[in-house]
């Protein structure tokens, strides 16, 4: 998908979320809807979901795709890198990322965006794996961050 087509698709998803999300004030329901919409509308989103930060642990939460690692080892992998740096991480090739956690060998590229609750604290990460290399770029980072900002109520 070329860059403009990807931007257009994200914009359509955002427009759909603008009508969908106000129907519930429940954060989990809103997150579930975001995950489902992204997973089914974006090409090559192989695994799409949240890892919740619970008692200093990252635990699988709402997701779509194959079975996930239920808990990620502390300070290891892309999700912990996003939490520890408090910024999005784009990984063009997961095999080049130190300490990458391979929950599924079909995953080739990844993006992870910290999720901030209504209070502003990082409470989860949105993790998306792709079955193609170099599937994510700065535009994915920008649009996914915009989408995450729509969730807290």
Secondary structure as UniProt FT lines:
FT   HELIX           3..20
FT   HELIX           21..23
FT   HELIX           27..41
FT   TURN            43..44
FT   STRAND          45..54
FT   TURN            55..56
FT   STRAND          57..64
FT   STRAND          71..72
FT   TURN            74..75
FT   HELIX           77..85
FT   STRAND          89..91
FT   HELIX           94..96
FT   TURN            98..99
FT   TURN            105..106
FT   STRAND          109..116
FT   TURN            118..119
FT   STRAND          122..130
FT   TURN            133..134
FT   HELIX           138..149
FT   TURN            150..151
//
